[in-house]
Amino acid sequence: MTLSDLKYALRSLTRARGFTLTVVLTLGLGIGATTAIFSVVRGVLLRPLPHRDGERLMYLRQSVNGPGGENVAFSVPEIDDFRNNAKRLGTIAEYSQMAYTMIDKGGDAQRINVGLVTGNYFKTMGLSTTMGRTFNDNDDGTAVPPVMILTHTFWSTRFGADPNVLGRKVMLDGRPVEIVGVAEPAPFFPERFDALLNMVISEHHTSAMMQDGRTHRMTEVIARLSPGATLQDARAEVNGIRDRVQKQFVEAYDPGSGYKVTVTPFQEVMGQRVKPTLYMLM
């Protein structure tokens, strides 16, 4: 474009002020909306996970054919199949979502979503705490006290980011629980929750039915690749274990069910539910 063309364009826009205003507003809204959506896409789909070695963090999903079968929880025996035999998976942690009524000092009651987890959950996830401690193997079992780690968001909103929250006792469905930590800010999956607790808080999760029932499925599985293992290695090994188990326990797996177990990088899983919507908006 020459200088004379530019001058002509500016004179034309000056004469048609209504049209010029419409163009400017349209461009402004378009650029602003595109910038906003790209910021969301970057934050959800493109930004590296805050988890230590987040690219090695995996989500195991069990599925069968039919409605509602795209994501079937695992039973404890099924998890043990992989924990004991999948050498390409260095650590495997369990997670189960529950809801409890929490009563803090002062008597205020609030319904909260919690994740019941095994002691190796933070180690597997590659996360730490901003205050207090994480869970460990000493928090597993039935002869241990229930303890709670708050998510960073819940700590900020419900407890006002109180630095003296550690050691405080709250009541969960009438049972005292000690707050021992505040998790570092991080995305959690598969659902949003307010706090993490060890399994002992739930008598059902420590019952014989839960521990021994192969078809009693209530638990999600997060795993971490072993050093040197690749995603392809882990998938091949998991498929082999799945095939052996399906043949060994025919009463638990209908041959026509299409039963399978997939291994998916955690980064991909985090954005699966919103990815189509975000790309459409983009």
Accessible surface in RSA format (square Angstrom, percent):
REM  Atomic radii and reference values for relative SASA: ProtOr
REM  Chains: A
REM  Algorithm: Lee & Richards
REM  Probe-radius: 1.40
REM  Slices: 20
REM RES _ NUM      All-atoms   Total-Side   Main-Chain    Non-polar    All polar
REM                ABS   REL    ABS   REL    ABS   REL    ABS   REL    ABS   REL
RES MET A   1   183.38  95.0  94.69  62.7  88.70 211.2  95.54  81.2  87.84 116.4
RES THR A   2    83.84  59.6  75.96  77.0   7.88  18.8  80.60 108.3   3.24   4.9
RES LEU A   3   120.25  67.0 108.80  77.8  11.45  28.8 112.26  78.8   7.99  21.5
RES SER A   4    74.63  63.1  65.95  88.0   8.69  20.0  50.64 107.8  24.00  33.6
RES ASP A   5    70.95  49.7  67.18  66.9   3.76   8.9  13.14  30.9  57.80  57.6
RES LEU A   6    81.99  45.7  81.99  58.7   0.00   0.0  81.99  57.6   0.00   0.0
RES LYS A   7   107.94  52.7 106.24  65.2   1.70   4.0  57.46  51.7  50.48  53.8
RES TYR A   8   134.76  62.9 134.76  76.7   0.00   0.0  91.45  68.7  43.31  53.4
RES ALA A   9    36.68  33.7  32.31  49.9   4.37   9.9  36.53  51.4   0.15   0.4
RES LEU A  10    99.61  55.5  98.42  70.4   1.19   3.0  98.59  69.2   1.02   2.7
RES ARG A  11   128.33  53.9 124.51  63.5   3.82   9.1  61.33  83.8  67.00  40.6
RES SER A  12    36.62  30.9  31.25  41.7   5.37  12.4  30.09  64.1   6.53   9.2
RES LEU A  13    64.72  36.0  63.58  45.5   1.13   2.8  63.87  44.9   0.85   2.3
RES THR A  14    80.57  57.3  72.44  73.4   8.12  19.4  55.39  74.4  25.18  38.1
RES ARG A  15   168.32  70.7 132.92  67.8  35.40  84.3  79.34 108.4  88.97  53.9
RES ALA A  16    44.88  41.3  35.67  55.1   9.21  20.9  44.88  63.2   0.00   0.0
RES ARG A  17   179.47  75.4 171.77  87.6   7.69  18.3  64.59  88.3 114.88  69.6
RES GLY A  18    53.09  65.5   0.00   N/A  53.09  65.5  41.53 114.0  11.56  25.9
RES PHE A  19   128.18  64.1 116.95  72.4  11.24  29.2 122.06  74.0   6.13  17.5
RES THR A  20    33.20  23.6  33.20  33.7   0.00   0.0  33.20  44.6   0.00   0.0
RES LEU A  21   108.52  60.4 105.52  75.5   3.00   7.5 108.15  76.0   0.36   1.0
RES THR A  22    81.52  58.0  78.82  79.9   2.70   6.4  55.32  74.3  26.20  39.6
RES VAL A  23    51.73  34.0  48.98  44.3   2.75   6.6  51.73  45.0   0.00   0.0
RES VAL A  24    87.78  57.8  84.64  76.6   3.14   7.6  85.53  74.3   2.25   6.1
RES LEU A  25   101.88  56.7 100.14  71.6   1.74   4.4 101.68  71.4   0.20   0.5
RES THR A  26    84.86  60.4  79.90  81.0   4.96  11.8  65.80  88.4  19.05  28.8
RES LEU A  27   105.80  58.9 103.60  74.1   2.20   5.5 105.76  74.3   0.05   0.1
RES GLY A  28    43.52  53.7   0.00   N/A  43.52  53.7  34.37  94.3   9.16  20.5
RES LEU A  29   137.39  76.5 130.24  93.2   7.15  18.0 133.41  93.7   3.98  10.7
RES GLY A  30    36.97  45.6   0.00   N/A  36.97  45.6  36.11  99.1   0.85   1.9
RES ILE A  31   115.62  65.8 111.78  83.3   3.84   9.3 114.96  82.8   0.66   1.8
RES GLY A  32    38.68  47.7   0.00   N/A  38.68  47.7  33.39  91.6   5.29  11.8
RES ALA A  33    58.58  53.9  48.58  75.0  10.00  22.8  56.30  79.3   2.28   6.0
RES THR A  34    76.10  54.1  70.93  71.9   5.16  12.3  49.78  66.9  26.32  39.8
RES THR A  35    80.52  57.3  75.81  76.9   4.71  11.2  63.31  85.0  17.21  26.0
RES ALA A  36    55.12  50.7  46.83  72.3   8.29  18.9  53.92  75.9   1.20   3.2
RES ILE A  37    38.41  21.9  38.41  28.6   0.00   0.0  38.41  27.7   0.00   0.0
RES PHE A  38    91.33  45.7  91.33  56.6   0.00   0.0  91.33  55.4   0.00   0.0
RES SER A  39    63.85  54.0  51.94  69.3  11.91  27.4  33.82  72.0  30.04  42.1
RES VAL A  40    68.94  45.4  63.94  57.9   4.99  12.0  68.94  59.9   0.00   0.0
RES VAL A  41     6.04   4.0   6.04   5.5   0.00   0.0   6.04   5.2   0.00   0.0
RES ARG A  42   111.29  46.7 111.29  56.7   0.00   0.0  21.44  29.3  89.84  54.5
RES GLY A  43    33.93  41.8   0.00   N/A  33.93  41.8  12.98  35.6  20.94  46.9
RES VAL A  44    53.24  35.0  43.65  39.5   9.59  23.1  47.88  41.6   5.36  14.5
RES LEU A  45    22.74  12.7   6.83   4.9  15.91  40.0   7.76   5.4  14.99  40.3
RES LEU A  46   102.57  57.1  76.79  54.9  25.77  64.8  79.59  55.9  22.97  61.8
RES ARG A  47   123.93  52.0 117.80  60.1   6.13  14.6  39.98  54.6  83.95  50.9
RES PRO A  48   108.21  78.9  94.27  85.9  13.94  50.7 100.78  83.2   7.43  46.2
RES LEU A  49    25.60  14.3   8.08   5.8  17.52  44.0   8.65   6.1  16.95  45.6
RES PRO A  50    70.85  51.6  39.16  35.7  31.69 115.2  51.73  42.7  19.12 118.8
RES HIS A  51     5.97   3.3   0.00   0.0   5.97  15.3   0.00   0.0   5.97   6.9
RES ARG A  52   126.45  53.1 115.37  58.8  11.08  26.4  74.96 102.4  51.49  31.2
RES ASP A  53    72.08  50.5  60.93  60.6  11.15  26.4   5.20  12.2  66.88  66.7
RES GLY A  54     7.71   9.5   0.00   N/A   7.71   9.5   3.25   8.9   4.46  10.0
RES GLU A  55   125.46  72.0 103.47  78.3  21.99  52.3  69.61 134.6  55.85  45.6
RES ARG A  56    60.54  25.4  60.54  30.9   0.00   0.0  22.75  31.1  37.80  22.9
RES LEU A  57     0.25   0.1   0.00   0.0   0.25   0.6   0.00   0.0   0.25   0.7
RES MET A  58     3.14   1.6   3.14   2.1   0.00   0.0   3.14   2.7   0.00   0.0
RES TYR A  59     0.47   0.2   0.47   0.3   0.00   0.0   0.39   0.3   0.08   0.1
RES LEU A  60     0.69   0.4   0.21   0.1   0.48   1.2   0.21   0.1   0.48   1.3
RES ARG A  61    48.70  20.4  47.85  24.4   0.85   2.0  13.17  18.0  35.53  21.5
RES GLN A  62     1.88   1.1   1.88   1.4   0.00   0.0   1.80   3.8   0.08   0.1
RES SER A  63    10.82   9.1  10.82  14.4   0.00   0.0   8.07  17.2   2.75   3.9
RES VAL A  64    51.97  34.2  42.77  38.7   9.21  22.2  44.80  38.9   7.17  19.4
RES ASN A  65   106.09  73.2  84.84  82.0  21.25  51.2  31.07  74.8  75.02  72.5
RES GLY A  66    47.28  58.3   0.00   N/A  47.28  58.3  27.83  76.4  19.45  43.6
RES PRO A  67   148.62 108.3 111.49 101.6  37.12 134.9 124.26 102.6  24.36 151.4
RES GLY A  68    60.46  74.6   0.00   N/A  60.46  74.6  32.31  88.7  28.15  63.1
RES GLY A  69     3.95   4.9   0.00   N/A   3.95   4.9   3.95  10.8   0.00   0.0
RES GLU A  70   121.61  69.8 111.59  84.4  10.03  23.9  66.09 127.8  55.53  45.3
RES ASN A  71    49.64  34.2  27.14  26.2  22.49  54.2  14.46  34.8  35.17  34.0
RES VAL A  72    37.36  24.6  33.23  30.1   4.13   9.9  36.70  31.9   0.66   1.8
RES ALA A  73    25.41  23.4  18.07  27.9   7.34  16.7  19.23  27.1   6.18  16.4
RES PHE A  74     2.50   1.3   2.50   1.5   0.00   0.0   2.50   1.5   0.00   0.0
RES SER A  75     0.00   0.0   0.00   0.0   0.00   0.0   0.00   0.0   0.00   0.0
RES VAL A  76    12.04   7.9  12.04  10.9   0.00   0.0  12.04  10.5   0.00   0.0
RES PRO A  77    20.97  15.3  16.36  14.9   4.61  16.8  20.12  16.6   0.85   5.3
RES GLU A  78     1.19   0.7   1.13   0.9   0.06   0.1   1.19   2.3   0.00   0.0
RES ILE A  79     0.96   0.5   0.29   0.2   0.67   1.6   0.96   0.7   0.00   0.0
RES ASP A  80    48.13  33.7  48.05  47.8   0.08   0.2  12.29  28.9  35.84  35.7
RES ASP A  81    20.57  14.4  18.89  18.8   1.68   4.0   2.31   5.4  18.26  18.2
RES PHE A  82     5.37   2.7   5.27   3.3   0.10   0.3   5.27   3.2   0.10   0.3
RES ARG A  83    90.47  38.0  65.83  33.6  24.64  58.7  47.86  65.4  42.61  25.8
RES ASN A  84    96.08  66.3  79.07  76.4  17.01  41.0  24.25  58.4  71.84  69.4
RES ASN A  85    69.10  47.7  59.21  57.2   9.89  23.8   4.47  10.8  64.63  62.5
RES ALA A  86     3.96   3.6   0.00   0.0   3.96   9.0   0.19   0.3   3.77  10.0
RES LYS A  87   140.09  68.3 125.55  77.0  14.54  34.6  89.48  80.5  50.61  53.9
RES ARG A  88   100.01  42.0 100.00  51.0   0.01   0.0  10.80  14.8  89.20  54.1
RES LEU A  89     9.50   5.3   0.14   0.1   9.36  23.5   0.14   0.1   9.36  25.2
RES GLY A  90    45.44  56.0   0.00   N/A  45.44  56.0  18.47  50.7  26.97  60.4
RES THR A  91    33.88  24.1  28.50  28.9   5.38  12.8  33.43  44.9   0.45   0.7
RES ILE A  92     4.92   2.8   2.50   1.9   2.42   5.8   2.50   1.8   2.42   6.6
RES ALA A  93     0.29   0.3   0.06   0.1   0.23   0.5   0.14   0.2   0.16   0.4
RES GLU A  94    14.27   8.2  14.23  10.8   0.04   0.1   0.04   0.1  14.23  11.6
RES TYR A  95     1.64   0.8   1.64   0.9   0.00   0.0   1.64   1.2   0.00   0.0
RES SER A  96     2.39   2.0   1.72   2.3   0.67   1.5   0.67   1.4   1.72   2.4
RES GLN A  97    72.30  40.4  50.02  36.6  22.28  53.1  18.99  40.4  53.31  40.4
RES MET A  98    57.44  29.7  50.04  33.1   7.40  17.6  46.03  39.1  11.41  15.1
RES ALA A  99    40.76  37.5  27.18  41.9  13.58  30.9  27.18  38.3  13.58  36.0
RES TYR A 100    15.41   7.2  15.41   8.8   0.00   0.0  13.62  10.2   1.79   2.2
RES THR A 101    44.63  31.7  43.83  44.4   0.80   1.9  29.13  39.1  15.50  23.4
RES MET A 102     0.00   0.0   0.00   0.0   0.00   0.0   0.00   0.0   0.00   0.0
RES ILE A 103    68.08  38.7  66.69  49.7   1.39   3.4  66.69  48.0   1.39   3.8
RES ASP A 104    11.08   7.8   7.43   7.4   3.65   8.6   2.17   5.1   8.91   8.9
RES LYS A 105   151.78  74.0 125.42  77.0  26.36  62.8  90.22  81.2  61.56  65.6
RES GLY A 106    80.03  98.7   0.00   N/A  80.03  98.7  40.56 111.3  39.48  88.4
RES GLY A 107    50.54  62.3   0.00   N/A  50.54  62.3  26.20  71.9  24.34  54.5
RES ASP A 108    93.72  65.7  89.38  89.0   4.34  10.3  20.23  47.6  73.49  73.3
RES ALA A 109    68.00  62.5  35.25  54.4  32.75  74.5  35.56  50.1  32.44  85.9
RES GLN A 110    65.31  36.5  58.70  42.9   6.60  15.7  28.77  61.2  36.54  27.7
RES ARG A 111   151.23  63.5 125.82  64.1  25.41  60.5  62.39  85.3  88.84  53.8
RES ILE A 112     2.04   1.2   0.00   0.0   2.04   4.9   2.04   1.5   0.00   0.0
RES ASN A 113    45.82  31.6  45.45  43.9   0.37   0.9   0.14   0.3  45.68  44.2
RES VAL A 114     0.00   0.0   0.00   0.0   0.00   0.0   0.00   0.0   0.00   0.0
RES GLY A 115     0.00   0.0   0.00   N/A   0.00   0.0   0.00   0.0   0.00   0.0
RES LEU A 116     0.00   0.0   0.00   0.0   0.00   0.0   0.00   0.0   0.00   0.0
RES VAL A 117     0.47   0.3   0.03   0.0   0.44   1.1   0.03   0.0   0.44   1.2
RES THR A 118    18.77  13.3  18.69  18.9   0.07   0.2  18.77  25.2   0.00   0.0
RES GLY A 119     2.37   2.9   0.00   N/A   2.37   2.9   0.48   1.3   1.89   4.2
RES ASN A 120    32.09  22.1  29.06  28.1   3.03   7.3  15.62  37.6  16.46  15.9
RES TYR A 121     0.90   0.4   0.90   0.5   0.00   0.0   0.35   0.3   0.54   0.7
RES PHE A 122     2.69   1.3   2.37   1.5   0.32   0.8   2.39   1.5   0.29   0.8
RES LYS A 123   139.88  68.2 128.27  78.7  11.61  27.6  83.83  75.5  56.05  59.7
RES THR A 124     0.01   0.0   0.00   0.0   0.01   0.0   0.01   0.0   0.00   0.0
RES MET A 125     0.45   0.2   0.45   0.3   0.00   0.0   0.45   0.4   0.00   0.0
RES GLY A 126     7.79   9.6   0.00   N/A   7.79   9.6   3.00   8.2   4.79  10.7
RES LEU A 127    13.64   7.6   0.08   0.1  13.56  34.1   2.26   1.6  11.37  30.6
RES SER A 128    59.14  50.0  58.98  78.7   0.17   0.4  34.19  72.8  24.95  35.0
RES THR A 129    25.71  18.3   5.52   5.6  20.19  48.1   0.00   0.0  25.71  38.9
RES THR A 130    68.47  48.7  34.59  35.1  33.88  80.7  41.70  56.0  26.76  40.5
RES MET A 131    40.77  21.1  33.13  21.9   7.64  18.2  26.00  22.1  14.77  19.6
RES GLY A 132    43.81  54.0   0.00   N/A  43.81  54.0  16.16  44.3  27.65  61.9
RES ARG A 133    93.06  39.1  87.04  44.4   6.02  14.3  63.29  86.5  29.77  18.0
RES THR A 134    38.46  27.4  34.25  34.7   4.20  10.0  10.46  14.0  28.00  42.3
RES PHE A 135     8.16   4.1   0.63   0.4   7.53  19.6   0.63   0.4   7.53  21.6
RES ASN A 136    63.07  43.5  59.40  57.4   3.66   8.8  32.74  78.8  30.32  29.3
RES ASP A 137   106.89  74.9  94.78  94.3  12.11  28.6  34.57  81.4  72.32  72.1
RES ASN A 138   123.27  85.0 109.04 105.4  14.22  34.2  30.03  72.3  93.23  90.1
RES ASP A 139     9.61   6.7   9.15   9.1   0.46   1.1   0.00   0.0   9.61   9.6
RES ASP A 140    56.11  39.3  44.48  44.3  11.63  27.5  27.04  63.6  29.07  29.0
RES GLY A 141    43.75  54.0   0.00   N/A  43.75  54.0  33.87  92.9   9.88  22.1
RES THR A 142    97.70  69.5  74.30  75.3  23.40  55.8  43.74  58.8  53.96  81.6
RES ALA A 143   104.42  96.0  64.34  99.3  40.08  91.2  77.40 109.0  27.02  71.6
RES VAL A 144    32.90  21.6  23.22  21.0   9.68  23.3  26.41  22.9   6.50  17.6
RES PRO A 145    95.29  69.4  88.76  80.9   6.54  23.8  94.31  77.9   0.99   6.1
RES PRO A 146    14.43  10.5  11.71  10.7   2.72   9.9  11.71   9.7   2.72  16.9
RES VAL A 147     6.36   4.2   6.36   5.8   0.00   0.0   6.36   5.5   0.00   0.0
RES MET A 148     0.00   0.0   0.00   0.0   0.00   0.0   0.00   0.0   0.00   0.0
RES ILE A 149     0.23   0.1   0.08   0.1   0.14   0.3   0.08   0.1   0.14   0.4
RES LEU A 150     0.08   0.0   0.00   0.0   0.08   0.2   0.08   0.1   0.00   0.0
RES THR A 151     8.59   6.1   8.47   8.6   0.12   0.3   6.88   9.2   1.71   2.6
RES HIS A 152    50.19  27.4  48.62  33.8   1.57   4.0  28.00  28.9  22.19  25.8
RES THR A 153    98.46  70.0  93.66  94.9   4.81  11.5  61.07  82.0  37.39  56.5
RES PHE A 154     9.56   4.8   7.74   4.8   1.82   4.7   9.26   5.6   0.30   0.9
RES TRP A 155    26.34  10.6  26.34  12.8   0.00   0.0  26.34  14.0   0.00   0.0
RES SER A 156    44.59  37.7  32.26  43.0  12.34  28.4  25.41  54.1  19.18  26.9
RES THR A 157   104.50  74.3  69.89  70.9  34.61  82.5  67.81  91.1  36.69  55.5
RES ARG A 158    61.96  26.0  44.50  22.7  17.46  41.6  20.68  28.3  41.28  25.0
RES PHE A 159    15.95   8.0   0.63   0.4  15.32  39.9   8.04   4.9   7.92  22.7
RES GLY A 160    60.18  74.2   0.00   N/A  60.18  74.2  33.62  92.2  26.57  59.5
RES ALA A 161    42.83  39.4  33.88  52.3   8.95  20.4  33.88  47.7   8.95  23.7
RES ASP A 162    35.51  24.9  31.75  31.6   3.76   8.9  14.98  35.3  20.53  20.5
RES PRO A 163    92.36  67.3  79.55  72.5  12.81  46.6  79.55  65.7  12.81  79.6
RES ASN A 164   119.76  82.6 100.60  97.2  19.15  46.1  28.91  69.6  90.85  87.8
RES VAL A 165     0.00   0.0   0.00   0.0   0.00   0.0   0.00   0.0   0.00   0.0
RES LEU A 166    68.45  38.1  48.74  34.9  19.72  49.6  48.97  34.4  19.48  52.4
RES GLY A 167    40.72  50.2   0.00   N/A  40.72  50.2  21.02  57.7  19.71  44.1
RES ARG A 168    43.27  18.2  33.60  17.1   9.67  23.0  20.51  28.0  22.75  13.8
RES LYS A 169   124.02  60.5 106.91  65.6  17.11  40.7  56.96  51.3  67.06  71.4
RES VAL A 170     1.67   1.1   0.00   0.0   1.67   4.0   1.67   1.4   0.00   0.0
RES MET A 171    70.85  36.7  70.74  46.8   0.10   0.2  55.10  46.8  15.75  20.9
RES LEU A 172     1.31   0.7   0.00   0.0   1.31   3.3   0.00   0.0   1.31   3.5
RES ASP A 173    86.09  60.3  48.98  48.7  37.12  87.8  34.24  80.6  51.85  51.7
RES GLY A 174    59.41  73.3   0.00   N/A  59.41  73.3  32.12  88.1  27.29  61.1
RES ARG A 175    83.31  35.0  82.13  41.9   1.17   2.8  36.18  49.4  47.12  28.6
RES PRO A 176    74.83  54.5  68.79  62.7   6.04  22.0  68.80  56.8   6.03  37.5
RES VAL A 177     0.75   0.5   0.00   0.0   0.75   1.8   0.75   0.7   0.00   0.0
RES GLU A 178    60.34  34.6  59.37  44.9   0.97   2.3   3.95   7.6  56.38  46.0
RES ILE A 179     0.00   0.0   0.00   0.0   0.00   0.0   0.00   0.0   0.00   0.0
RES VAL A 180    19.07  12.6  11.37  10.3   7.70  18.6  15.14  13.2   3.93  10.7
RES GLY A 181     0.00   0.0   0.00   N/A   0.00   0.0   0.00   0.0   0.00   0.0
RES VAL A 182     0.00   0.0   0.00   0.0   0.00   0.0   0.00   0.0   0.00   0.0
RES ALA A 183     0.29   0.3   0.29   0.4   0.00   0.0   0.29   0.4   0.00   0.0
RES GLU A 184    43.38  24.9  43.05  32.6   0.33   0.8   8.21  15.9  35.17  28.7
RES PRO A 185    79.41  57.9  68.00  62.0  11.40  41.5  72.22  59.6   7.19  44.7
RES ALA A 186    23.06  21.2   0.00   0.0  23.06  52.5   5.61   7.9  17.45  46.2
RES PRO A 187    50.15  36.5  38.48  35.1  11.67  42.4  49.43  40.8   0.71   4.4
RES PHE A 188    33.67  16.8  15.20   9.4  18.47  48.1  15.20   9.2  18.47  52.9
RES PHE A 189    12.99   6.5  11.25   7.0   1.75   4.5  11.30   6.8   1.70   4.9
RES PRO A 190    14.75  10.7   7.88   7.2   6.87  25.0   8.01   6.6   6.74  41.9
RES GLU A 191    67.74  38.9  64.09  48.5   3.65   8.7  15.48  29.9  52.26  42.7
RES ARG A 192   156.28  65.6 140.28  71.5  16.01  38.1  88.01 120.3  68.27  41.4
RES PHE A 193     8.55   4.3   0.02   0.0   8.53  22.2   0.02   0.0   8.53  24.4
RES ASP A 194    13.87   9.7  13.76  13.7   0.12   0.3   0.15   0.4  13.72  13.7
RES ALA A 195     0.00   0.0   0.00   0.0   0.00   0.0   0.00   0.0   0.00   0.0
RES LEU A 196     0.25   0.1   0.25   0.2   0.00   0.0   0.25   0.2   0.00   0.0
RES LEU A 197     0.00   0.0   0.00   0.0   0.00   0.0   0.00   0.0   0.00   0.0
RES ASN A 198     0.84   0.6   0.84   0.8   0.00   0.0   0.84   2.0   0.00   0.0
RES MET A 199    23.30  12.1  22.79  15.1   0.51   1.2  21.04  17.9   2.26   3.0
RES VAL A 200    10.08   6.6   7.05   6.4   3.03   7.3   7.05   6.1   3.03   8.2
RES ILE A 201    12.19   6.9   1.73   1.3  10.46  25.2   1.73   1.2  10.46  28.4
RES SER A 202     7.18   6.1   2.93   3.9   4.25   9.8   4.78  10.2   2.40   3.4
RES GLU A 203   142.48  81.8 133.74 101.2   8.74  20.8  50.10  96.9  92.38  75.4
RES HIS A 204    72.66  39.7  64.63  44.9   8.03  20.5  47.53  49.0  25.12  29.2
RES HIS A 205     4.06   2.2   1.09   0.8   2.97   7.6   1.09   1.1   2.97   3.5
RES THR A 206    36.75  26.1  19.49  19.8  17.26  41.1   8.64  11.6  28.12  42.5
RES SER A 207    37.02  31.3  27.98  37.3   9.04  20.8  36.42  77.6   0.59   0.8
RES ALA A 208    72.34  66.5  59.15  91.3  13.19  30.0  64.26  90.5   8.08  21.4
RES MET A 209   120.15  62.2 107.46  71.1  12.69  30.2 105.23  89.5  14.92  19.8
RES MET A 210     2.64   1.4   2.64   1.7   0.00   0.0   2.64   2.2   0.00   0.0
RES GLN A 211    77.64  43.4  69.94  51.1   7.70  18.3  28.36  60.4  49.28  37.4
RES ASP A 212   107.30  75.2  85.09  84.7  22.20  52.5  33.85  79.7  73.44  73.2
RES GLY A 213    22.77  28.1   0.00   N/A  22.77  28.1  22.51  61.8   0.26   0.6
RES ARG A 214    35.49  14.9  30.23  15.4   5.27  12.5  16.99  23.2  18.50  11.2
RES THR A 215    84.16  59.9  65.97  66.9  18.19  43.4  31.94  42.9  52.22  78.9
RES HIS A 216    46.02  25.2  42.47  29.5   3.56   9.1  29.59  30.5  16.44  19.1
RES ARG A 217    67.44  28.3  43.25  22.0  24.19  57.6  10.11  13.8  57.34  34.7
RES MET A 218    66.18  34.3  50.56  33.5  15.62  37.2  50.25  42.7  15.93  21.1
RES THR A 219     0.18   0.1   0.18   0.2   0.00   0.0   0.00   0.0   0.18   0.3
RES GLU A 220    31.73  18.2  31.72  24.0   0.01   0.0   7.51  14.5  24.22  19.8
RES VAL A 221     2.13   1.4   2.13   1.9   0.00   0.0   2.13   1.9   0.00   0.0
RES ILE A 222     1.88   1.1   1.88   1.4   0.00   0.0   1.88   1.4   0.00   0.0
RES ALA A 223     0.00   0.0   0.00   0.0   0.00   0.0   0.00   0.0   0.00   0.0
RES ARG A 224    23.35   9.8  23.35  11.9   0.00   0.0  22.32  30.5   1.03   0.6
RES LEU A 225    12.22   6.8   6.86   4.9   5.36  13.5   6.86   4.8   5.36  14.4
RES SER A 226    16.83  14.2  16.61  22.2   0.22   0.5  13.76  29.3   3.07   4.3
RES PRO A 227   132.83  96.8 104.86  95.6  27.96 101.6 111.68  92.2  21.15 131.4
RES GLY A 228    75.00  92.5   0.00   N/A  75.00  92.5  43.40 119.1  31.60  70.8
RES ALA A 229     8.00   7.4   1.68   2.6   6.33  14.4   4.80   6.8   3.21   8.5
RES THR A 230    64.44  45.8  60.40  61.2   4.04   9.6  61.20  82.2   3.23   4.9
RES LEU A 231    33.28  18.5  30.01  21.5   3.27   8.2  30.01  21.1   3.27   8.8
RES GLN A 232   122.01  68.2 115.26  84.2   6.75  16.1  63.48 135.1  58.53  44.4
RES ASP A 233    54.65  38.3  47.82  47.6   6.82  16.1   5.85  13.8  48.79  48.7
RES ALA A 234     0.19   0.2   0.00   0.0   0.19   0.4   0.19   0.3   0.00   0.0
RES ARG A 235    92.22  38.7  91.07  46.4   1.15   2.7  33.43  45.7  58.80  35.6
RES ALA A 236    69.56  64.0  52.21  80.6  17.35  39.5  59.26  83.4  10.31  27.3
RES GLU A 237    37.09  21.3  26.57  20.1  10.52  25.1  26.24  50.8  10.85   8.9
RES VAL A 238     0.41   0.3   0.41   0.4   0.00   0.0   0.41   0.4   0.00   0.0
RES ASN A 239    57.89  39.9  57.89  55.9   0.00   0.0  12.87  31.0  45.02  43.5
RES GLY A 240    26.46  32.6   0.00   N/A  26.46  32.6  25.11  68.9   1.35   3.0
RES ILE A 241     3.43   2.0   3.42   2.5   0.01   0.0   3.42   2.5   0.01   0.0
RES ARG A 242    43.03  18.1  42.64  21.7   0.39   0.9   1.21   1.7  41.82  25.3
RES ASP A 243    56.07  39.3  54.57  54.3   1.50   3.6  16.09  37.9  39.97  39.9
RES ARG A 244   136.54  57.3 130.70  66.6   5.84  13.9  69.84  95.5  66.69  40.4
RES VAL A 245    11.88   7.8  11.86  10.7   0.02   0.1  11.88  10.3   0.00   0.0
RES GLN A 246    37.89  21.2  35.59  26.0   2.30   5.5  12.21  26.0  25.68  19.5
RES LYS A 247   163.41  79.7 144.18  88.5  19.22  45.8  94.10  84.7  69.31  73.8
RES GLN A 248   127.44  71.3  96.45  70.5  30.99  73.8  37.04  78.8  90.40  68.6
RES PHE A 249    53.73  26.9  53.73  33.3   0.00   0.0  53.73  32.6   0.00   0.0
RES VAL A 250    96.88  63.7  86.97  78.7   9.90  23.9  87.02  75.6   9.86  26.7
RES GLU A 251   139.64  80.2  96.85  73.3  42.79 101.9  74.97 145.0  64.66  52.8
RES ALA A 252    16.60  15.3   1.53   2.4  15.07  34.3   3.96   5.6  12.64  33.5
RES TYR A 253     7.11   3.3   3.13   1.8   3.98  10.4   5.62   4.2   1.50   1.8
RES ASP A 254    93.71  65.6  81.10  80.7  12.62  29.8  31.91  75.1  61.80  61.6
RES PRO A 255   116.93  85.2  90.11  82.1  26.82  97.5  93.16  76.9  23.77 147.7
RES GLY A 256    62.91  77.6   0.00   N/A  62.91  77.6  37.61 103.2  25.30  56.7
RES SER A 257    22.03  18.6  14.38  19.2   7.65  17.6  21.77  46.4   0.25   0.4
RES GLY A 258    34.12  42.1   0.00   N/A  34.12  42.1  26.59  73.0   7.53  16.9
RES TYR A 259    15.78   7.4   6.37   3.6   9.41  24.5   3.54   2.7  12.24  15.1
RES LYS A 260   102.12  49.8 102.12  62.7   0.00   0.0  47.15  42.4  54.97  58.6
RES VAL A 261     3.20   2.1   0.00   0.0   3.20   7.7   0.00   0.0   3.20   8.7
RES THR A 262    51.38  36.5  47.47  48.1   3.91   9.3  47.45  63.7   3.93   5.9
RES VAL A 263     1.75   1.2   0.50   0.5   1.26   3.0   0.50   0.4   1.26   3.4
RES THR A 264    15.86  11.3  15.86  16.1   0.00   0.0   5.16   6.9  10.69  16.2
RES PRO A 265    20.31  14.8  20.31  18.5   0.00   0.0  20.31  16.8   0.00   0.0
RES PHE A 266     0.17   0.1   0.00   0.0   0.17   0.4   0.00   0.0   0.17   0.5
RES GLN A 267    49.19  27.5  45.83  33.5   3.36   8.0  36.36  77.4  12.83   9.7
RES GLU A 268    83.13  47.7  79.18  59.9   3.94   9.4  27.93  54.0  55.20  45.1
RES VAL A 269     0.71   0.5   0.00   0.0   0.71   1.7   0.00   0.0   0.71   1.9
RES MET A 270    42.11  21.8  24.63  16.3  17.48  41.6  24.63  20.9  17.48  23.2
RES GLY A 271     0.14   0.2   0.00   N/A   0.14   0.2   0.14   0.4   0.00   0.0
RES GLN A 272    69.23  38.7  56.13  41.0  13.10  31.2  25.41  54.1  43.82  33.2
RES ARG A 273   148.57  62.4 118.09  60.2  30.48  72.6  69.54  95.0  79.03  47.9
RES VAL A 274    64.77  42.6  64.26  58.2   0.51   1.2  64.77  56.3   0.00   0.0
RES LYS A 275    67.69  33.0  67.69  41.5   0.00   0.0  32.40  29.2  35.30  37.6
RES PRO A 276    91.08  66.4  78.37  71.4  12.71  46.2  85.99  71.0   5.09  31.7
RES THR A 277    69.10  49.1  67.03  67.9   2.07   4.9  38.82  52.1  30.28  45.8
RES LEU A 278    14.40   8.0  14.40  10.3   0.00   0.0  14.40  10.1   0.00   0.0
RES TYR A 279   120.64  56.3 105.52  60.0  15.12  39.3  78.25  58.8  42.38  52.2
RES MET A 280   148.23  76.8 116.40  77.0  31.83  75.8  85.39  72.6  62.84  83.3
RES LEU A 281   100.92  56.2  74.58  53.4  26.33  66.2  77.84  54.7  23.08  62.1
RES MET A 282   100.12  51.8  52.23  34.6  47.88 114.0  65.55  55.7  34.56  45.8
END  Absolute sums over single chains surface
CHAIN  1 A    14830.3      11786.1       3044.2       8970.3       5860.1
END  Absolute sums over all chains
TOTAL         14830.3      11786.1       3044.2       8970.3       5860.1
